[in-house]
């Protein structure tokens, strides 16, 4: 299965997907393209180092967000990918893009959704004072972090946590969970029924 990865930042999740899936010939999963919306995203360097084709697409170069999404869609189709994996991608898609790839866009989020959606999940978690947070992997729908949840893992919030220490422990779980979920998708184990995603272990 060919996948496209979209990233805006450091790309530690991308690196795990490269190491555990792309480089493992037995996984049957190839990262066919990595697209970034910031030229300087370190994720693009990681992809280049792995020999994966990369593109940097800047929203400022397009008249509107639909046109920007259309360019991303074009690049994805050129590389013939079945699923779009968001790994720290910070832009929202417009509804036509989401409709086109319904249940084929997967995102990872550093909280237990529906708690703390949006771009500031970790500081929001600390501000609120919850004792348990975690990681959510979900399909993308038209809302902000509202799509059907595929998998979640809890992470304890410690009394002396700051943003950096908590995010670091969350990322340890992200790096375990994301490759697993992408494998489930590739193996046809994810069945979506309304808001529910069932993982069919025996599929
Ligand atoms: C992760 O914490 C992910 O949950 C969020 O953005 C961060 C990306 O980290 N969506 P990285 O670029 O993969 O290191």
Boltz pocket constraint, residues with backbone or C-beta under 6 A from the ligand:
constraints:
  - pocket:
      binder: B
      contacts: [[A, 9], [A, 10], [A, 11], [A, 12], [A, 13], [A, 14], [A, 86], [A, 87], [A, 88], [A, 89], [A, 108], [A, 109], [A, 110], [A, 171], [A, 174]]
      max_distance: 6.0
